[in-house]
């Protein structure tokens, strides 16, 4: 065989791609290496981080149950006007603290208001307070944590001391003063909870950004002149979105419990606006004679908080499988 013929034979084998050798040394297949990698050659496309997280979340049964419970409670609350058999403050003077019946499935309270209807309308306010307060605290925590982690130095030191001050501040006394001067409302409860609940998320984001800003892709972005604001929004925050989602989800349950506690103490939403917390407070005089007035909102609040916590745990394990149990 001539030198040119041998070269042509080697070139032909190289173009055919790698071969798979069987147990007896024979070539059993000659497939291109790209066939298993590229979709156009019949391979499976690679999954992104979000797709992998959603796949892991689909395997978390408790998280899926929690999502179903939250979806049902949300739909019932949103369409309360169509679902509730009576108005939230509609009074039946012939049924004062009545026992459950076909007309009032969960009975009535001390004013003759249907307990089931107030429970449905109360979910609208309780869920609204939890979600809105979580969004307020998340927005503040993102800004403070990102600025402190990125700039460092005196900016970081000043913001961290601000966090220490807010954590040490007796917020309950400020709440008592504000509510004594202006009275309670849904908006005041949302603002109070949001303004005094962002510190932990800010610390989490700060810690992650401190670690991320020393990475090579951030140094490369700085080298090509990317502005600080764009660097934070487009390059750093997308890498901490998992922590933000998990923290926000879990904080919804925390704020719902906080609203219930404030309303139970009489410093939350006014009694004429039903929430699960002030329904518990209103049921105190009738705990022994009509326990269902307290059991119904208590169990509903417990189910909602458990469902949100299940979803939060599922999201945490989905986005960070190394931290899963």
Buried (B, 14 or more C-beta within 10 A) or exposed (E): EEEEEEEEEEEEEEEEEEEEEEEEEEEEEEBBEEEEEBEEEEEEEEEEEEEBBEEBBEEBEBBBBBBEBBEEBBEBBEEBEEBBEBBBBEBBEEBEBBEBEEBBBBBBBEEBBBBBBBBBBBBBBBBBBBBBBBBBBBBBBBBBBBBBBBBBEEEBEEBBEBBEEBEEEEBEEEBEEBBEEEEBBBEBBBBBBBBBBBBBBBBBBBBBBBEBBEEEEBEEBBEEEBEEEEBBEEBBBEBBEBBBBBBBBBBBBBBBBBBBEBBBBEBBBBBEBBBBBBBBBBBEEBEEEBEBBBBBBBEBBEBBBBBBBBBBBBBBBBBBEEEEE
